[in-house]
Amino acid sequence: MSGPDARPAFGLSFDPRALSDLLQAPGDIRDLALGQLQKVVNAQLFGGKLTEELAGYRKLYVDHRNAWRIVYAQRPAPPGADHRTEIHVVAVRPRIQNDVYETARNRLGIARRPTSARSHAARARSPQLDTQRPPVPKPSPPPYVRPGLPPSAPTPLKGPAR
């Protein structure tokens, strides 16, 4: 799909808040994000699939530091649109502290699943690490070994001596 007459493979739509995200992003990030979205719309690039609560959505890395992400979905276009499928952008935000994913979940009305007791326990700090243990004594020679005595004679070998 190259050339001036090339038609995009997909339509493009934005959640209004995602458009605000894009407009408020730093200029270089905005330019990179628009370039990435153009590649997606022209079917030259597909982002990585997201899992768990955001299964069915995809992510794009915007900058070379991977500090900014775009979360989007490929979905059927509304009736009467020029394309059968559209790319719908949900969020364009920094990844720090999972901000982009939390924002996408909130915008989509997806409640975060509570962590199971087992997962919570696995991530928690062990209470045993907080207690002070008494120092462990260093190993010493056995009491029957006395300094200054010559070592005992070697044990004779079993079998005939040659």
N, C-alpha and C positions, 0 to 999 in steps of 0.2 A: 504494500500500500504506500507507494511513494508517488510523488508528483503533485501538482496543484489540484488535479481533479479527484484525488483519492478521497473516498468517502470514509468517515470513521466507522469502525465496526460496532461501536456501542454509543448510546446516548450518555449524557452526563447530567446528574442532578446532585444538589447539595441540600443537606439539612441546613436551614437558615443559620443555626448556631455554628455549623462547620464552616460556612462561608465567612462568618464573623471571625472564627479562629484563623482562617487563611488571611484575611485582611489585616489582622492584628499581629501576625507573625512578622519577624524581621524580614527585610527586603530580600536578602539572599535565600532565606528559607522559602519564602513565597515563590520566588522564581524557580527554585528547584522543585517545589511541590507541583507547580503548574506543569513543568516539564515531565515529571513522573506521571501525572494524571493524563497528559496527552499521549504518552506511550501506552498507558492502560486502555484508553479509549480507542486507540488504533490497533489494539490487540498485539502490541509488541512486547508487553510486559505484564506479568501477573504476579501479584503479591503473594506472600506466604499465607497459608491458611491459619486461622486462629482456632483455638480449641475451647473446651468447657463452655462457659456461658456465652461466649462470642463465636461459637461454632457456626459456620455458614458465612462468616465475615472474613475479610482478608486485611493484611497490613502491608504497607509500603514503607521502606526506609527512605527518608527524604534526603538526608545529608550524609557525607562520608563518615562522620563520627557516630552515625546511627542514634543521634540524640532526639530527632524528630520523627514522628510516625504519622501516617495517614491510615485511618480505619475506614474501609468501604465494603460495600456489598454489590454483587452482580445480581440484578433482579429483573423480572419482566418489566418492560416499560408500560406506562399507562396507555389506555386505548387512545388511538389517534396520533400517537407519537411517530416520528420518522423511523425509529429503530424498534426492533422487537425486544431488545435487552438494553438495560442502562446500568451505568456505574453510579451508585448512590453513595456519596461521601458523608460519613457520619461524624468524623472528628479529624482535625489536623492540629496536633498538640505535641509538646515535648514528652518524651518517654519517662523522664525522671519520676521516680516513685510510682510508676505505672499510671501516671496522670491521664494519658491518652486512653487507656483501656477503662479506667474508672469513669471517665467522662462519656465514653461510648456506651458503657453499660447504663449509666444514668439516663442518657438521651434516648436509649431504646427501651427504658422502663424495665430493665432486667435487674432483679434483686440479686445481690451477691449471696451465694449459698453459704450457709454457716459451715465452719470447719468441723469435721468430725472430732470426737474426743480423742481418737487415736492420732489423727494428724496434729491436733493441738498439743498433745503430749510429746509427740516426736519433735516438734519445733520449740518446745519450752526448755528452759534451762533446768538442769537437774538440781534438785535441792541439796544433793550430796556435795555439789561443787561449792556451795556456800558455807559449809561447815568447815571448821579448822580441824585437821587431823593432827594427832601427836606425831612428832618426828619419828621416823623409822631408824632404829639403831643400825650402825654400820656392822657388817659381819666381822667377826673376830675369829682367830684360830681356835680350834677345839681346846677344851681345858687340859687334855692329856698331853698336849704338845708343850714342852718346856723349853724356853730359850737356853742355848748353850750346850745342849746335849747333842751328841752325834746322831745322825740319822740311823734308823734301824737297818739291819742287814737285809739285802734283797731276798725276796721269797724264792726258794729254789724252784726251778722249772720242773714240770712233771714230765716223766718219760726219761729215756736213757740220755746221758750226757755224752757228748762226743768230743 
